[in-house]
């Protein structure tokens, strides 16, 4: 292994070494603040190390890793999102009794798995990354072992992830059987010289789509997803819906565009159907929810439906619009779950819509943050979500995906209804719930998220320009 290889692996080495150091520290003495502080420094160091990799890209490390602008950009998004989840976990975990430091160990291993997906160029690394991420999430979801709902959510996620892994492995095996290679670029090279895609390959890709559909909670593979979000600790739910899904989308977009899946009519029809179903089912079921975590779970299903439209554009512009959409979606969703985390107590999570009635009269600034996040998810002007949806619609229209874009517009209107239902409740008569104190760190995190939503909603050009310049497969 060369010096350039080691330099390129620096973020991954930091993510791998940090949990080992934490284990050694807590084996001697336990101090929650020390472990939290070290975790923050480690993630910041991993983010900073990306800067030193830029001069040596693009660079491949064995057939497994591909370090280029695309992978580093997604790696940066994953690490920054994990950093925000860490910030929001501080208050939530501090009020819990018993062991808490292990949470950060597992969060690091999950982030390592997500980071591996961002640079995967081979089925082996694809599977290793996704399994490292998934195995860590089992533990994080069931971390509050004193709550039956948390244990139930962990078991349900275990079943979902096991089924997903089985389909993924079967699909990868069929594709390997077809082309004799598991490297994305080698499969791409084989496809270029074929007039028609082999039936075995299409079947294998279909199996992989099912596995990825479970990971992204796309309809009809969304079973138990809302139950998982409801039972998991609020910071973990935000991690699943952002970092986990973003990492899977990163490797899926790379693989799908490498094999030019959008050129096959059968694959095109299947993905179009999944996108439309995810949009309508996600939004229509969200209307019926009285639990805000379940509501956001169904909202995420609809948002993934919006996002996979871009797979069918077959252009770099489509990829760029999806990256911008993911960034804005990450910011707004982490903000919404952040408010839930900061309002939750050891006895009860603030997850019912009733818990948010009159929030404006008690914590106006938190009500304002949640309102802004929900309006951004709905795509209201001056928020980042509006620009993201506009960009997505623009590229979809250019690609001639009129039915899918029309479905997206209709569902955006449906989504506005249930977002406004939560918002209006916060301005109603106040309830008698006693709200927990919020640390300066929690307030600062929500302030940064709020600023990000507004800045990207009013002045998105700098980020769009950066993405257009650097995100090319």
Beta strands, then each sheet from edge to edge (+ up, - down):
strand 1: 59-61
strand 2: 65-67
sheet 1: 1+ 2-
end
